[in-house]
Amino acid sequence: MLERMLPFLGRKRDKAAADLPVRVGHRAPRNSRMLEYDQNLVWVTLLLLAYGLVMVYSATISFHDSLFSIAAALLASWIVVQIPMAELQKWSMRFFFLSLIGLVLVLLPHIGKDVNGSKRWVVFPGGLNFQPSELVKLTALIYAADFMVRKQEVKQSLLKTFLPMMAVMMIVGVLLLAEPDMGAFLVIASIALAILFLGGANGKLFSVFSVAVIGAFVLMIVLSPWRRDRIFAYLNPWSESNALGSAYQLSHA
């Protein structure tokens, strides 16, 4: 019954990613839908969702709210995967730059919601809150993948591949650090580096940029007392000062 509702659950394991009709390096993707999936990956995802649902059953958040959110997410996933990959590639850049507008909106007065000195949320009528950085994580992934597909012939080039990708990610970084949301920036920077690596970018240049990105994040942590304190609190959450301070949630979870 479940396989009838979700056709991708019936996929055979022997159909690997290499068998999919659209892959990195294909200059003109066909108008195909992503109807084939790794069955094990889908089941692991469903099991993790079920485990998380059990964990929040006795928490303060409503169990029914969590159940509704999971159902909505599964429905949204099913709808999205019906979109041909050629269409995703066609609209990737537009979606990405539209999502960047959301990062700008959170910084504007009377639009972005200020919570303890951070502006990460846009408040809509009716009390609905939206965090643009979460959308950017998705659109950045799609944009970066499309970027490497378009740059396959020059993927080894510093000027035509690495620098444009890094320039775009720096713009994203400036907007996210202005909120500030270093965690989201770290995720998006990791996405960009992973796509460069999987896309077959120049190994030496990739290594240099990886070291530079890691060094930049280390420097931001060292120069920021509250970020440094959070790292120390994570390493030793049970000390009295940390347990009652920056590691309160971690030590009382």
N, C-alpha and C positions, 0 to 999 in steps of 0.2 A: 504493500500500500504506500509506504514511504517513497519507494522508488517511482511510483506513478506520479506522486505529487512533485517530487524533485528528480527529474530524469537523470541528472548528472550523477546520482548515487549509483547508478547501474554501470558506470564506466569500468571497463576491464583495466587491470593494472598494467598490462603489457602495452597499452597505448600511452607512450611516454610523451613528454613535452615536445620531443623532436618530431612527433607525428602530427602535431597541430599544423593547420594550413598556413598560419601566419607566425613568423618567428623573427627575431632580431636579425637585421641584415637584409630583409626582404623589402626592396625599395617601393614596391607597389602592392600593399596588402589587399587581398581580395575581400569582397563584401561578405565575410563569413562571420558566424556567431560562435562564441566560445562555449560550445555545448558539451565539451568533453573535459572531464576533471579527474584528478587523482582521488580515487574513492577513499583511500586511507586518510588523506588530508582533510576531506570533508567530515569523515567520522571523528577525527581528532578534534576538529573545531566544534562539532556538536557536543562531544563529551566535555570539552572545556566549558562550553556555555552551560551545560547541565550542572557541572561541578560548581561554577560560580553562582548559579541560581540557588543551589543548596546552601552555599556559604552565606548568602545574604538573607536566607529564610528567617533567621532569628535576629537579624539586624534591624536598625531603626527604619531603613528604607522599606517601603511597601513591597511585599512579595509580588503582588499583582502588577505593580508598576514595572518591576524588573521583567516579569513575564511578558508584559505588553511590549516593552522595549526590544526584547529578544525577537518576538514575533515580527515586529516592524522591521528590524534589521534583516531578518531572513527574507522577508518579502522584498525589501529594497535590493538585497543582493541578487535575488532571482530576477528582478526587473533589469538590473544593471547588466547582468551577464547575457541578456538577450540582445544587447546593443552590439552590432558588428564592430570588430576591432578597427576596421577602416574608419568608422565614424568617430570612435574615440580618438584615433590619431588625428583626424581632421579637425576636431574641436579642442584638442588638448591645450594648445597655446591660449586659446580664448578663455577656456575654463580657468587656466592657471592665473592669468592676469586679472580676471574677474575676481578670483579668490583673494588676490593681493589687495584689491579695493577694500575688502573686509578688514584686512590688517590696518589699513589707513583709517577706516571708520572708527575702530576702537580707540584711537588716539584723539578723536575729536571731542570737544566738550559737548555735554548733553546727549551724546550718542554712546560712547564707551562707558561701561560701568566700572567705577573705581572700587576695588575691594582690597583693603589693606595696602594701598599704594600701587596696586597693579591694575592695569586696564586690559583685560583679556576678553571681555564679554560685550556683546551688543544686545541691548534690551529692546524687544519689540512690544507693541501693544498687547495687553493681555498677560503680561508677566513672563513671556517666553524669552529665554536667554539663549544666545547663540555664540559659540566660540569659533571665530574664523580660523584660528591656527589649526584646528582639527581638520577643517576642510582643505587647508593648504597642504597638509601632509598627503592627502589623497591626490590632489591635482598636481603636486610637485612630482609624485611618482609617475603619473601618466605623462606629464610634460617631459621629464627626464628620459623616459623610455622612448618617446617619440623623437626627442632630440638626437639620441644615439642612433636611431634608425635612419634619420635624415643625414647623419654625419658619418655613415659607415665608410665612405670613400676617403674621408680625411680624418678618421678617428685617431690617427697617430699624431695629428697636428696640435701644436701648442696654441697657435693663434686662432685656429678655426674650431677647435673642440674644447680644450681645457679652459682657456680664458673666458669664452662666452658662458660656459656652464658655471664657472666660479663667480663671474660677475653677477649673474642672475641670483645665485645663492647668497651673495653678499647683500644684495638688495633685500632679499627675504630676511636675512640675518639682522640687518639694521632695523627693520620694522618690528621684528620679534623681540629684539633686545630693548627696544624702546618701551615695550609693554610693562615690565620685562618678562620674557618667557624663554629662558635659555634651554629648557628641556625640549620644547618644540623645535627650536633651532638645531639642537643636537640630532634629533630624529631626522629632520629634513636634510641636514648636511650628510648624515650617514646614508640616506637614500641616494643622494647625488653621487657619492663616492661608490656605492654599490653598483649603480647603473653604469658608471664609467668602467668599472672593473668587468662586469658581466658583458658589456658591449665591446670588450676587446681593446680598450684604450692602451696607449703606450705605457708599458710597465714601469719604466724609470720615472716618467712624469707623474704617473699615478702614485708612486711611492713618495715622491717629493711633496705632492699636494696633500697626501694623507698625513705625513709628518707635520706639515704646516697647519692643517686643520686641527689635529690633535694638540699641537703646541698652542694654538690660539685659544682653545677651550681651557687648557691647563692654566694659561696666563689669566684668563677671565676669572677662573676660580680663585687663583692665588691673590689677585688684586681686589677681590670682593669678599669682605669679612663674613657677610651672612651666607654666601655660597660655601665658603671654607668651613664655616661652622656646621652647615648641613652635611658636608662630607664627613667631618669628624663625628657628628652625631650618628650618622649611619654606621660608621665603623665601631662605635661604642655607645649604643643606645641605652645601655643599662646603668651608666653612671648617673649619679643623682642630678647633676646639673643638666645633662642631656635629657634624662627621662622626664623632667619637669619643664623642659624648655623646647628646643627645636626637634627633639625626638619623641615628643609626648605621644603623638599618634602612633608612631612605630612601636614604642615600648608598651602601649596599652591596647594594641590590636588583638 
